[in-house]
Amino acid sequence: DGLPVDGCGVGVDVYHQNIEEKHVGDAIRSAGGRIAHVQVCGNDRGAPGADHLDWPDITAALAEAGYTGPLCIESFTGENASIATAASIWRPLAPTQDALAVDGLKFLREVVGTR
């Protein structure tokens, strides 16, 4: 209520919502009209869709909240020791970083296309 609409929005981070929120879709819906950026990844920081998250509900919630911007895949590599330690990456998240991006994008296009 108190924040100006122009120049101030909500960043959605599905990885952290999975940890902190009781229901990811409901948390997204509560930000209706204010979402400025969305970061997605699997519950283990891997590719979206290769996990246990309810992606149909997450993408439906984004649509209901009026978000029409990009879904940005956020992931990390275990090949960089400082990043791996900071992000708690202890195993490969995909055969390659390219595979993670390609598989994640394919899945997101499929799930977004179903709503």
Backbone as JSON Lines, residues from 0, in Angstrom:
{"i":0,"aa":"D","n":[0.82,-1.19,0.0],"ca":[0.0,0.0,0.0],"c":[0.86,1.26,0.0]}
{"i":1,"aa":"G","n":[1.89,1.32,0.83],"ca":[2.68,2.53,0.97],"c":[3.74,2.71,-0.08]}
{"i":2,"aa":"L","n":[4.07,1.66,-0.87],"ca":[5.12,1.79,-1.87],"c":[4.56,2.34,-3.17]}
{"i":3,"aa":"P","n":[5.31,3.23,-3.83],"ca":[4.83,3.79,-5.09],"c":[4.76,2.71,-6.17]}
{"i":4,"aa":"V","n":[3.72,2.75,-6.97],"ca":[3.54,1.77,-8.03],"c":[4.61,1.93,-9.09]}
{"i":5,"aa":"D","n":[4.92,3.15,-9.46],"ca":[5.95,3.4,-10.47],"c":[7.33,3.17,-9.88]}
{"i":6,"aa":"G","n":[8.09,2.3,-10.51],"ca":[9.47,2.1,-10.12],"c":[9.69,1.18,-8.93]}
{"i":7,"aa":"C","n":[8.66,0.52,-8.45],"ca":[8.83,-0.36,-7.3],"c":[7.97,-1.6,-7.5]}
{"i":8,"aa":"G","n":[8.63,-2.77,-7.51],"ca":[7.88,-4.01,-7.72],"c":[8.41,-5.13,-6.86]}
{"i":9,"aa":"V","n":[7.82,-6.29,-7.04],"ca":[8.16,-7.48,-6.28],"c":[8.98,-8.42,-7.15]}
{"i":10,"aa":"G","n":[10.07,-8.94,-6.6],"ca":[10.84,-9.97,-7.26],"c":[10.41,-11.33,-6.72]}
{"i":11,"aa":"V","n":[10.05,-12.23,-7.6],"ca":[9.63,-13.58,-7.22],"c":[10.81,-14.52,-7.44]}
{"i":12,"aa":"D","n":[11.19,-15.25,-6.42],"ca":[12.27,-16.23,-6.47],"c":[11.69,-17.57,-6.04]}
{"i":13,"aa":"V","n":[11.36,-18.41,-7.02],"ca":[10.65,-19.65,-6.75],"c":[11.47,-20.58,-5.84]}
{"i":14,"aa":"Y","n":[12.79,-20.59,-5.99],"ca":[13.61,-21.44,-5.13],"c":[13.41,-21.07,-3.66]}
{"i":15,"aa":"H","n":[13.5,-19.79,-3.35],"ca":[13.34,-19.37,-1.96],"c":[11.89,-19.43,-1.49]}
{"i":16,"aa":"Q","n":[10.95,-19.22,-2.39],"ca":[9.55,-19.38,-2.0],"c":[9.27,-20.82,-1.6]}
{"i":17,"aa":"N","n":[9.88,-21.77,-2.3],"ca":[9.71,-23.18,-1.97],"c":[10.17,-23.47,-0.55]}
{"i":18,"aa":"I","n":[11.17,-22.75,-0.09],"ca":[11.7,-22.95,1.26],"c":[10.85,-22.21,2.3]}
{"i":19,"aa":"E","n":[10.43,-20.99,1.98],"ca":[9.84,-20.1,2.98],"c":[8.32,-20.07,3.03]}
{"i":20,"aa":"E","n":[7.67,-20.33,1.92],"ca":[6.22,-20.15,1.86],"c":[5.47,-21.46,2.08]}
{"i":21,"aa":"K","n":[4.3,-21.37,2.68],"ca":[3.44,-22.55,2.85],"c":[2.91,-23.04,1.52]}
{"i":22,"aa":"H","n":[2.6,-22.09,0.6],"ca":[2.05,-22.41,-0.71],"c":[2.6,-21.4,-1.71]}
{"i":23,"aa":"V","n":[3.45,-21.85,-2.62],"ca":[4.11,-20.95,-3.55],"c":[3.11,-20.18,-4.41]}
{"i":24,"aa":"G","n":[2.12,-20.88,-4.95],"ca":[1.13,-20.22,-5.81],"c":[0.39,-19.11,-5.09]}
{"i":25,"aa":"D","n":[-0.02,-19.36,-3.85],"ca":[-0.74,-18.33,-3.08],"c":[0.16,-17.13,-2.79]}
{"i":26,"aa":"A","n":[1.43,-17.37,-2.51],"ca":[2.36,-16.26,-2.27],"c":[2.49,-15.39,-3.52]}
{"i":27,"aa":"I","n":[2.55,-16.03,-4.67],"ca":[2.63,-15.29,-5.94],"c":[1.35,-14.5,-6.16]}
{"i":28,"aa":"R","n":[0.22,-15.13,-5.95],"ca":[-1.07,-14.44,-6.14],"c":[-1.18,-13.21,-5.24]}
{"i":29,"aa":"S","n":[-0.6,-13.27,-4.05],"ca":[-0.7,-12.14,-3.12],"c":[0.07,-10.92,-3.61]}
{"i":30,"aa":"A","n":[0.95,-11.11,-4.58],"ca":[1.73,-9.99,-5.13],"c":[1.1,-9.45,-6.41]}
{"i":31,"aa":"G","n":[-0.14,-9.83,-6.68],"ca":[-0.83,-9.46,-7.91],"c":[-0.63,-8.0,-8.32]}
{"i":32,"aa":"G","n":[-0.24,-7.83,-9.57],"ca":[-0.07,-6.5,-10.12],"c":[1.24,-5.83,-9.78]}
{"i":33,"aa":"R","n":[2.05,-6.41,-8.91],"ca":[3.3,-5.78,-8.48],"c":[4.55,-6.57,-8.86]}
{"i":34,"aa":"I","n":[4.4,-7.7,-9.54],"ca":[5.56,-8.53,-9.86],"c":[6.36,-7.9,-10.98]}
{"i":35,"aa":"A","n":[7.65,-7.68,-10.72],"ca":[8.54,-7.04,-11.68],"c":[9.55,-8.0,-12.29]}
{"i":36,"aa":"H","n":[9.87,-9.09,-11.6],"ca":[10.9,-10.02,-12.07],"c":[10.63,-11.39,-11.46]}
{"i":37,"aa":"V","n":[10.87,-12.46,-12.24],"ca":[10.64,-13.82,-11.75],"c":[11.86,-14.68,-12.06]}
{"i":38,"aa":"Q","n":[12.43,-15.29,-11.0],"ca":[13.52,-16.24,-11.12],"c":[12.96,-17.62,-10.84]}
{"i":39,"aa":"V","n":[13.26,-18.58,-11.7],"ca":[12.77,-19.93,-11.53],"c":[13.91,-20.94,-11.58]}
{"i":40,"aa":"C","n":[13.72,-22.02,-10.89],"ca":[14.58,-23.19,-10.97],"c":[13.86,-24.31,-10.24]}
{"i":41,"aa":"G","n":[14.4,-25.5,-10.31],"ca":[13.84,-26.61,-9.57],"c":[14.05,-26.43,-8.08]}
{"i":42,"aa":"N","n":[13.35,-27.23,-7.3],"ca":[13.48,-27.11,-5.84],"c":[14.91,-27.37,-5.37]}
{"i":43,"aa":"D","n":[15.74,-28.01,-6.2],"ca":[17.12,-28.28,-5.84],"c":[18.1,-27.38,-6.6]}
{"i":44,"aa":"R","n":[17.61,-26.29,-7.17],"ca":[18.34,-25.34,-8.01],"c":[18.62,-25.87,-9.41]}
{"i":45,"aa":"G","n":[18.09,-27.04,-9.73],"ca":[18.26,-27.61,-11.07],"c":[17.2,-27.08,-12.03]}
{"i":46,"aa":"A","n":[17.0,-27.8,-13.12],"ca":[16.07,-27.37,-14.16],"c":[14.63,-27.41,-13.67]}
{"i":47,"aa":"P","n":[13.85,-26.38,-14.0],"ca":[12.42,-26.44,-13.72],"c":[11.83,-27.68,-14.39]}
{"i":48,"aa":"G","n":[10.98,-28.38,-13.68],"ca":[10.33,-29.56,-14.21],"c":[10.99,-30.86,-13.8]}
{"i":49,"aa":"A","n":[12.26,-30.8,-13.42],"ca":[12.97,-32.0,-12.96],"c":[12.96,-31.99,-11.43]}
{"i":50,"aa":"D","n":[11.8,-31.76,-10.86],"ca":[11.69,-31.53,-9.42],"c":[10.27,-31.84,-8.95]}
{"i":51,"aa":"H","n":[9.93,-31.44,-7.74],"ca":[8.6,-31.74,-7.21],"c":[7.69,-30.51,-7.1]}
{"i":52,"aa":"L","n":[8.08,-29.38,-7.65],"ca":[7.25,-28.18,-7.55],"c":[6.0,-28.3,-8.42]}
{"i":53,"aa":"D","n":[4.95,-27.61,-8.02],"ca":[3.68,-27.62,-8.74],"c":[3.72,-26.51,-9.8]}
{"i":54,"aa":"W","n":[4.39,-26.78,-10.91],"ca":[4.57,-25.76,-11.95],"c":[3.27,-25.31,-12.6]}
{"i":55,"aa":"P","n":[2.3,-26.19,-12.84],"ca":[1.04,-25.67,-13.38],"c":[0.41,-24.62,-12.46]}
{"i":56,"aa":"D","n":[0.47,-24.83,-11.14],"ca":[-0.08,-23.84,-10.21],"c":[0.79,-22.58,-10.18]}
{"i":57,"aa":"I","n":[2.1,-22.74,-10.21],"ca":[2.99,-21.58,-10.18],"c":[2.75,-20.7,-11.41]}
{"i":58,"aa":"T","n":[2.7,-21.3,-12.59],"ca":[2.5,-20.49,-13.8],"c":[1.08,-19.92,-13.86]}
{"i":59,"aa":"A","n":[0.1,-20.66,-13.35],"ca":[-1.26,-20.12,-13.29],"c":[-1.31,-18.93,-12.34]}
{"i":60,"aa":"A","n":[-0.62,-19.05,-11.2],"ca":[-0.58,-17.94,-10.24],"c":[0.06,-16.7,-10.85]}
{"i":61,"aa":"L","n":[1.13,-16.89,-11.61],"ca":[1.77,-15.74,-12.28],"c":[0.79,-15.08,-13.25]}
{"i":62,"aa":"A","n":[0.06,-15.88,-14.0],"ca":[-0.94,-15.33,-14.93],"c":[-2.03,-14.59,-14.17]}
{"i":63,"aa":"E","n":[-2.53,-15.19,-13.09],"ca":[-3.58,-14.56,-12.28],"c":[-3.1,-13.27,-11.64]}
{"i":64,"aa":"A","n":[-1.79,-13.2,-11.34],"ca":[-1.22,-12.0,-10.74],"c":[-0.93,-10.93,-11.79]}
{"i":65,"aa":"G","n":[-1.18,-11.26,-13.07],"ca":[-0.99,-10.29,-14.14],"c":[0.43,-10.2,-14.66]}
{"i":66,"aa":"Y","n":[1.29,-11.16,-14.31],"ca":[2.68,-11.12,-14.77],"c":[2.77,-11.66,-16.18]}
{"i":67,"aa":"T","n":[3.35,-10.88,-17.08],"ca":[3.53,-11.3,-18.48],"c":[4.98,-11.24,-18.92]}
{"i":68,"aa":"G","n":[5.89,-11.0,-18.0],"ca":[7.31,-10.9,-18.33],"c":[7.99,-12.25,-18.43]}
{"i":69,"aa":"P","n":[9.3,-12.21,-18.57],"ca":[10.06,-13.46,-18.73],"c":[10.19,-14.24,-17.43]}
{"i":70,"aa":"L","n":[10.39,-15.54,-17.58],"ca":[10.76,-16.41,-16.47],"c":[12.26,-16.67,-16.64]}
{"i":71,"aa":"C","n":[13.06,-16.2,-15.72],"ca":[14.51,-16.28,-15.82],"c":[15.02,-17.47,-15.02]}
{"i":72,"aa":"I","n":[15.62,-18.44,-15.71],"ca":[16.15,-19.61,-15.01],"c":[17.41,-19.18,-14.26]}
{"i":73,"aa":"E","n":[17.38,-19.41,-12.94],"ca":[18.52,-19.11,-12.08],"c":[19.09,-20.42,-11.59]}
{"i":74,"aa":"S","n":[20.32,-20.69,-11.96],"ca":[20.97,-21.89,-11.47],"c":[22.45,-21.59,-11.24]}
{"i":75,"aa":"F","n":[23.14,-22.56,-10.74],"ca":[24.55,-22.39,-10.4],"c":[25.32,-23.61,-10.84]}
{"i":76,"aa":"T","n":[26.63,-23.49,-10.83],"ca":[27.47,-24.61,-11.2],"c":[28.36,-25.0,-10.03]}
{"i":77,"aa":"G","n":[28.6,-26.27,-9.92],"ca":[29.52,-26.75,-8.91],"c":[30.97,-26.63,-9.35]}
{"i":78,"aa":"E","n":[31.18,-26.17,-10.59],"ca":[32.54,-26.06,-11.12],"c":[33.29,-24.85,-10.58]}
{"i":79,"aa":"N","n":[32.59,-23.94,-9.95],"ca":[33.21,-22.77,-9.32],"c":[33.07,-22.95,-7.82]}
{"i":80,"aa":"A","n":[34.19,-23.19,-7.14],"ca":[34.16,-23.57,-5.72],"c":[33.47,-22.53,-4.84]}
{"i":81,"aa":"S","n":[33.72,-21.26,-5.07],"ca":[33.11,-20.24,-4.2],"c":[31.61,-20.14,-4.42]}
{"i":82,"aa":"I","n":[31.16,-20.24,-5.67],"ca":[29.73,-20.23,-5.96],"c":[29.07,-21.49,-5.41]}
{"i":83,"aa":"A","n":[29.71,-22.63,-5.62],"ca":[29.15,-23.9,-5.14],"c":[28.98,-23.88,-3.62]}
{"i":84,"aa":"T","n":[29.95,-23.34,-2.93],"ca":[29.85,-23.26,-1.47],"c":[28.75,-22.3,-1.05]}
{"i":85,"aa":"A","n":[28.72,-21.12,-1.66],"ca":[27.71,-20.11,-1.3],"c":[26.3,-20.59,-1.59]}
{"i":86,"aa":"A","n":[26.11,-21.34,-2.68],"ca":[24.78,-21.79,-3.07],"c":[24.47,-23.22,-2.6]}
{"i":87,"aa":"S","n":[25.37,-23.8,-1.84],"ca":[25.21,-25.17,-1.31],"c":[24.98,-26.18,-2.43]}
{"i":88,"aa":"I","n":[25.83,-26.14,-3.44],"ca":[25.77,-27.09,-4.55],"c":[26.8,-28.18,-4.28]}
{"i":89,"aa":"W","n":[26.32,-29.41,-4.05],"ca":[27.22,-30.51,-3.71],"c":[27.28,-31.59,-4.78]}
{"i":90,"aa":"R","n":[26.5,-31.45,-5.81],"ca":[26.45,-32.46,-6.87],"c":[26.08,-31.77,-8.17]}
{"i":91,"aa":"P","n":[26.34,-32.4,-9.3],"ca":[25.92,-31.8,-10.57],"c":[24.4,-31.68,-10.63]}
{"i":92,"aa":"L","n":[23.9,-30.55,-11.1],"ca":[22.45,-30.34,-11.22],"c":[21.91,-30.82,-12.56]}
{"i":93,"aa":"A","n":[22.8,-31.03,-13.51],"ca":[22.45,-31.5,-14.86],"c":[23.74,-31.99,-15.5]}
{"i":94,"aa":"P","n":[23.65,-32.73,-16.6],"ca":[24.88,-33.18,-17.27],"c":[25.79,-32.01,-17.65]}
{"i":95,"aa":"T","n":[25.18,-30.9,-18.09],"ca":[25.92,-29.67,-18.41],"c":[25.02,-28.48,-18.07]}
{"i":96,"aa":"Q","n":[25.61,-27.31,-17.95],"ca":[24.82,-26.1,-17.73],"c":[23.92,-25.83,-18.93]}
{"i":97,"aa":"D","n":[24.41,-26.11,-20.13],"ca":[23.59,-25.94,-21.33],"c":[22.37,-26.85,-21.29]}
{"i":98,"aa":"A","n":[22.56,-28.1,-20.85],"ca":[21.43,-29.03,-20.77],"c":[20.39,-28.53,-19.77]}
{"i":99,"aa":"L","n":[20.85,-27.99,-18.66],"ca":[19.93,-27.45,-17.66],"c":[19.08,-26.33,-18.29]}
{"i":100,"aa":"A","n":[19.74,-25.44,-19.02],"ca":[19.01,-24.33,-19.64],"c":[18.05,-24.82,-20.72]}
{"i":101,"aa":"V","n":[18.51,-25.71,-21.58],"ca":[17.67,-26.21,-22.68],"c":[16.48,-27.0,-22.13]}
{"i":102,"aa":"D","n":[16.74,-27.91,-21.19],"ca":[15.66,-28.71,-20.62],"c":[14.67,-27.84,-19.84]}
{"i":103,"aa":"G","n":[15.19,-26.89,-19.07],"ca":[14.32,-25.99,-18.3],"c":[13.45,-25.15,-19.21]}
{"i":104,"aa":"L","n":[14.03,-24.61,-20.28],"ca":[13.27,-23.78,-21.21],"c":[12.2,-24.61,-21.91]}
{"i":105,"aa":"K","n":[12.55,-25.82,-22.34],"ca":[11.56,-26.69,-22.99],"c":[10.38,-26.96,-22.05]}
{"i":106,"aa":"F","n":[10.69,-27.3,-20.81],"ca":[9.63,-27.57,-19.84],"c":[8.76,-26.34,-19.6]}
{"i":107,"aa":"L","n":[9.39,-25.19,-19.39],"ca":[8.61,-23.96,-19.12],"c":[7.71,-23.61,-20.3]}
{"i":108,"aa":"R","n":[8.2,-23.77,-21.51],"ca":[7.34,-23.5,-22.68],"c":[6.15,-24.44,-22.69]}
{"i":109,"aa":"E","n":[6.36,-25.69,-22.32],"ca":[5.24,-26.65,-22.29],"c":[4.23,-26.29,-21.21]}
{"i":110,"aa":"V","n":[4.71,-26.0,-20.0],"ca":[3.78,-25.75,-18.89],"c":[3.07,-24.41,-19.04]}
{"i":111,"aa":"V","n":[3.75,-23.4,-19.56],"ca":[3.11,-22.11,-19.77],"c":[2.08,-22.23,-20.9]}
{"i":112,"aa":"G","n":[2.38,-23.06,-21.89],"ca":[1.45,-23.26,-23.0],"c":[0.17,-23.98,-22.6]}
{"i":113,"aa":"T","n":[0.17,-24.63,-21.43],"ca":[-1.02,-25.37,-21.0],"c":[-2.04,-24.52,-20.27]}
{"i":114,"aa":"R","n":[-1.7,-23.26,-19.98],"ca":[-2.67,-22.43,-19.26],"c":[-3.38,-21.49,-20.18]}
